[in-house]
Amino acid sequence: MAENRAELNRNLAQMLKGGVIMDVTTPEQARIAEEAGACAVMALERIPADIRAVGGVSRMSDPKMIKGIQEAVTIPVMAKCRIGHFAEAQILEAIEIDYIDESEVLSPADDIYHINKRDFKVPFVCGAKDLGEALRRINEGATMIRTKGEPGTGDIIQAVRHMRMMQSEIRRLTSMSEDELYEAAKQLRVPYELVQYVHQNGKLPVVNFAAGGVATPADASLMMQLGADGVFVGSGIFKSGDPVKRAQAIVKAVTNYNNPKIIAELSEDLGEAMVGINESEIQLLMAERGK
Amino acid sequence: MSIAILALQGAFEEHAQMLQKISVDSVFIRNLADWQAYISATDGNRALIIPGGESTAMMRIIRDENLFEPIREAIISGLPVFGTCAGMIMLDDLHLNVMDIHAKRNAYGRQLGSFSTDHEVEGIGRIPMTFIRAPYIESIGPDAKVLSVLDGNIICAQQGKMLVCSFHPELTQDERMHRYFVEMVKKSE
């Protein structure tokens, strides 16, 4: 039964592939996202750019607000809980959320332990910045992975760094001989079986999305070409000048990520992109939370 | 034979892998140019698979890419088509409106309602079925034939050369649904 549940949860992530998951804070934004072609929405009270601006402790959103978004759309609804905060996750499961993001965007609740995600029936997505983190989260029960990137910045550099790191570590494992895998497992601090899976299949055992800093159709295309199965767009849409147009453009950019002519057309007249903060200008590196 | 797979969003790669297992070529359709190339390059034995994913996302892109009318016309003029999950919704009366069915979206509720089982499909046998936030057919016209009913709900049907199912055969190791469709395409020649 438990194994079957994990399989079904991995399967839902497969259905999201080639799609865009958008951060929304109101039912109205959720409807705009769905109408624009989002394959899922992430319900949260404040988008990462505002969390960054406001500061202080950032927690799971009000369940009532999340329910309002669940009622507004027919696509899957995700919501975030703090790293290690299994009680928040239990609440999200109780309101039948489709996917929980155990997220470094919120203030961590536990600086050692992540949630034992195998205890839950609802699926979890977790952030990772390298292969070791990704496989540790999968071992804890995550059925979908995303790069951490650097949320709320509109700066793509960290997402690129994390995706490139994961892909190069995957390629390294793929080329190893069988007897080298045990040492690789030790260095990555993950079970041998997961290392063996990556070695044999040349990919993670779950779907892997890009997240944290995607702001333009070109950013989405870049991440897809680097090997992402789809993208999360957080602050990039509703912090921009023309959210509807930008949302539609990013959706289509993910479908046609390897067609520069189409991406060029999609990039025209999008209005102001979110202002963005450079990596070197920020105080708080969310990607450093939860390893 | 080469089968087109609508690759706008969702689990289209899984269908390609399934077809590869039964030695059938496939091509991804992401935009109008891909579709036109497929239609002009392939003679005879053409067919289309519409995969699982989110039907609202697929509808948005299919309209914006001007694929809606050409695909609808091709199906009406006899192009064999196979829709799984969201693909079933795409073929119903409220979407491409080519099949005499109405699909109920998220008929089993949210992800906690997703499940897998083994069940009988007429003409195919007992196969493993994976339902992910799945639809079922709420009403069906006289031209369409019911191929499988689970707990009183229609989960698989065929109308001429159009085949739909609520579940995801492409997520299992059992290729009989795909073989059934490929045989259908061959017969339609």
Chai-1 contact restraints between the chains, C-beta under 6 A:
chainA,res_idxA,chainB,res_idxB,connection_type,confidence,min_distance_angstrom,max_distance_angstrom,comment,restraint_id
A,L8,B,S114,contact,1.0,0.0,6.0,A-B,restraint_1
A,N11,B,T130,contact,1.0,0.0,6.0,A-B,restraint_2
A,N11,B,I132,contact,1.0,0.0,6.0,A-B,restraint_3
A,N11,B,L171,contact,1.0,0.0,6.0,A-B,restraint_4
A,L12,B,Q111,contact,1.0,0.0,6.0,A-B,restraint_5
A,L12,B,I132,contact,1.0,0.0,6.0,A-B,restraint_6
A,Q14,B,A11,contact,1.0,0.0,6.0,A-B,restraint_7
A,M15,B,G10,contact,1.0,0.0,6.0,A-B,restraint_8
A,M15,B,A11,contact,1.0,0.0,6.0,A-B,restraint_9
A,M15,B,G52,contact,1.0,0.0,6.0,A-B,restraint_10
A,M15,B,G53,contact,1.0,0.0,6.0,A-B,restraint_11
A,M15,B,I132,contact,1.0,0.0,6.0,A-B,restraint_12
A,G18,B,Q9,contact,1.0,0.0,6.0,A-B,restraint_13
A,G19,B,Q9,contact,1.0,0.0,6.0,A-B,restraint_14
A,G19,B,A57,contact,1.0,0.0,6.0,A-B,restraint_15
A,E34,B,T56,contact,1.0,0.0,6.0,A-B,restraint_16
A,G37,B,A57,contact,1.0,0.0,6.0,A-B,restraint_17
A,G37,B,R60,contact,1.0,0.0,6.0,A-B,restraint_18
A,G37,B,I61,contact,1.0,0.0,6.0,A-B,restraint_19
A,C39,B,Q9,contact,1.0,0.0,6.0,A-B,restraint_20
A,C39,B,E54,contact,1.0,0.0,6.0,A-B,restraint_21
A,C39,B,A57,contact,1.0,0.0,6.0,A-B,restraint_22
A,T74,B,R105,contact,1.0,0.0,6.0,A-B,restraint_23
A,I75,B,E54,contact,1.0,0.0,6.0,A-B,restraint_24
A,I75,B,T56,contact,1.0,0.0,6.0,A-B,restraint_25
A,E96,B,R110,contact,1.0,0.0,6.0,A-B,restraint_26
A,E96,B,L112,contact,1.0,0.0,6.0,A-B,restraint_27
A,D98,B,R110,contact,1.0,0.0,6.0,A-B,restraint_28
A,D98,B,Q111,contact,1.0,0.0,6.0,A-B,restraint_29
A,K121,B,L112,contact,1.0,0.0,6.0,A-B,restraint_30
A,T255,B,L8,contact,1.0,0.0,6.0,A-B,restraint_31
A,T255,B,R30,contact,1.0,0.0,6.0,A-B,restraint_32
A,T255,B,I61,contact,1.0,0.0,6.0,A-B,restraint_33
A,N256,B,R30,contact,1.0,0.0,6.0,A-B,restraint_34
A,N256,B,N31,contact,1.0,0.0,6.0,A-B,restraint_35
